[in-house]
Amino acid sequence: MNEVFVLQIRFSGEEDEVFLYRQLRDAKEKVFEYFGEKLYDESLEDLEQRYFDQDKGYFSIYTTTIQ
């Protein structure tokens, strides 16, 4: 069994896209890339809150086990 990081992400009003990563670092980098942000200009938590407040988009990173 392998544990992977799942990134569920979308712009507001759009369908979710789902990406799987072996490294948390890679999932975090994809968030900034997806929204066209400069890498690490702000924390993921701050970016998530800003996008939620502006109704621009949504993302979630969590782990799951693949058998």
Backbone as CSV, one residue per row, in Angstrom:
resi,resn,N_x,N_y,N_z,CA_x,CA_y,CA_z,C_x,C_y,C_z
1,MET,0.844,-1.184,0.000,0.000,0.000,0.000,0.883,1.238,0.000
2,ASN,0.468,2.229,-0.754,1.197,3.486,-0.861,0.313,4.644,-0.441
3,GLU,0.879,5.537,0.343,0.151,6.749,0.706,0.519,7.842,-0.283
4,VAL,-0.496,8.553,-0.781,-0.276,9.653,-1.714,-1.016,10.886,-1.214
5,PHE,-0.568,12.027,-1.711,-1.229,13.293,-1.415,-2.185,13.596,-2.553
6,VAL,-3.419,13.912,-2.206,-4.453,14.219,-3.178,-4.685,15.727,-3.161
7,LEU,-4.597,16.341,-4.325,-4.913,17.757,-4.476,-6.218,17.859,-5.248
8,GLN,-7.215,18.411,-4.607,-8.512,18.664,-5.234,-8.589,20.178,-5.392
9,ILE,-8.766,20.658,-6.639,-8.617,22.083,-6.900,-9.562,22.531,-8.014
10,ARG,-10.001,23.791,-7.938,-10.861,24.337,-8.998,-10.948,25.854,-8.865
11,PHE,-11.275,26.489,-9.968,-11.688,27.887,-9.941,-13.169,27.902,-9.589
12,SER,-13.636,28.972,-8.971,-15.046,29.070,-8.598,-15.931,28.873,-9.821
13,GLY,-16.955,28.066,-9.659,-17.901,27.800,-10.720,-17.475,26.718,-11.690
14,GLU,-16.295,26.189,-11.517,-15.775,25.148,-12.407,-15.821,23.792,-11.708
15,GLU,-15.581,22.745,-12.473,-15.508,21.385,-11.931,-14.160,21.166,-11.238
16,ASP,-14.156,20.322,-10.215,-12.913,19.982,-9.524,-11.981,19.209,-10.445
17,GLU,-10.700,19.457,-10.275,-9.673,18.631,-10.878,-8.938,17.959,-9.732
18,VAL,-8.496,16.739,-9.953,-7.824,15.982,-8.897,-6.471,15.517,-9.403
19,PHE,-5.436,15.749,-8.592,-4.075,15.346,-8.911,-3.532,14.524,-7.746
20,LEU,-2.707,13.537,-8.047,-2.074,12.703,-7.025,-0.573,12.942,-7.043
21,TYR,0.006,13.037,-5.852,1.440,13.276,-5.719,2.027,12.385,-4.631
22,ARG,3.260,12.002,-4.831,3.973,11.242,-3.794,4.541,12.159,-2.715
23,GLN,4.816,13.408,-3.084,5.424,14.366,-2.152,4.470,15.533,-1.914
24,LEU,4.323,15.939,-0.664,3.498,17.090,-0.317,4.013,18.339,-1.018
25,ARG,5.301,18.471,-1.107,5.936,19.620,-1.749,5.401,19.810,-3.178
26,ASP,5.260,18.713,-3.910,4.786,18.780,-5.292,3.323,19.237,-5.368
27,ALA,2.507,18.783,-4.440,1.099,19.206,-4.401,1.002,20.704,-4.116
28,LYS,1.802,21.171,-3.178,1.807,22.603,-2.850,2.247,23.438,-4.038
29,GLU,3.279,22.999,-4.737,3.757,23.730,-5.910,2.681,23.817,-6.985
30,LYS,1.910,22.756,-7.155,0.847,22.735,-8.159,-0.232,23.759,-7.844
31,VAL,-0.528,23.981,-6.568,-1.533,24.978,-6.187,-1.128,26.352,-6.718
32,PHE,0.114,26.749,-6.465,0.580,28.060,-6.913,0.592,28.142,-8.434
33,GLU,1.030,27.069,-9.084,1.070,27.026,-10.548,-0.340,27.113,-11.135
34,TYR,-1.262,26.363,-10.579,-2.637,26.289,-11.077,-3.290,27.665,-11.097
35,PHE,-3.101,28.423,-10.026,-3.729,29.737,-9.914,-2.856,30.864,-10.464
36,GLY,-1.705,30.522,-11.022,-0.833,31.531,-11.620,-0.181,32.449,-10.613
37,GLU,0.034,31.939,-9.419,0.673,32.719,-8.355,2.172,32.465,-8.374
38,LYS,2.925,33.442,-7.894,4.357,33.228,-7.734,4.552,32.264,-6.573
39,LEU,5.422,31.323,-6.788,5.659,30.280,-5.801,6.084,30.860,-4.459
40,TYR,5.308,30.547,-3.450,5.607,30.879,-2.060,5.632,32.374,-1.760
41,ASP,4.875,33.183,-2.523,4.710,34.582,-2.150,3.955,34.693,-0.832
42,GLU,3.134,33.704,-0.540,2.388,33.652,0.706,2.169,32.188,1.074
43,SER,1.732,31.964,2.281,1.517,30.587,2.711,0.283,30.011,2.013
44,LEU,0.204,28.685,1.968,-0.972,28.034,1.394,-2.235,28.422,2.149
45,GLU,-2.127,28.546,3.455,-3.290,28.902,4.270,-3.786,30.295,3.908
46,ASP,-2.852,31.242,3.725,-3.236,32.606,3.353,-3.843,32.643,1.955
47,LEU,-3.245,31.888,1.031,-3.766,31.822,-0.330,-5.171,31.229,-0.337
48,GLU,-5.360,30.150,0.412,-6.666,29.501,0.499,-7.719,30.469,1.046
49,GLN,-7.379,31.202,2.081,-8.324,32.151,2.677,-8.641,33.291,1.721
50,ARG,-7.628,33.815,1.043,-7.825,34.918,0.102,-8.738,34.486,-1.045
51,TYR,-8.484,33.311,-1.596,-9.308,32.831,-2.709,-10.730,32.527,-2.265
52,PHE,-10.887,32.018,-1.070,-12.221,31.765,-0.531,-12.964,33.089,-0.343
53,ASP,-12.293,34.068,0.268,-12.908,35.380,0.509,-13.298,36.071,-0.794
54,GLN,-12.479,35.918,-1.827,-12.723,36.565,-3.121,-13.582,35.695,-4.043
55,ASP,-13.957,34.518,-3.582,-14.706,33.551,-4.381,-14.002,33.275,-5.709
56,LYS,-12.675,33.145,-5.630,-11.875,32.897,-6.834,-11.646,31.419,-7.084
57,GLY,-11.494,30.645,-6.010,-11.221,29.228,-6.191,-11.148,28.496,-4.869
58,TYR,-10.873,27.211,-4.995,-10.877,26.324,-3.830,-9.845,25.234,-4.059
59,PHE,-9.189,24.817,-2.993,-8.332,23.644,-3.079,-8.237,22.969,-1.723
60,SER,-7.925,21.698,-1.770,-7.746,20.905,-0.568,-6.661,19.877,-0.842
61,ILE,-5.791,19.673,0.144,-4.757,18.639,0.036,-4.960,17.687,1.200
62,TYR,-5.053,16.407,0.881,-5.206,15.386,1.910,-4.503,14.111,1.466
63,THR,-4.362,13.163,2.362,-3.702,11.918,2.031,-4.706,10.785,1.900
64,THR,-4.335,9.812,1.096,-5.129,8.592,0.967,-4.169,7.451,0.662
65,THR,-4.646,6.256,0.891,-3.824,5.063,0.652,-4.314,4.376,-0.612
66,ILE,-3.370,4.058,-1.481,-3.668,3.318,-2.717,-3.166,1.899,-2.546
67,GLN,-4.028,0.946,-2.820,-3.639,-0.454,-2.666,-3.171,-1.038,-3.965
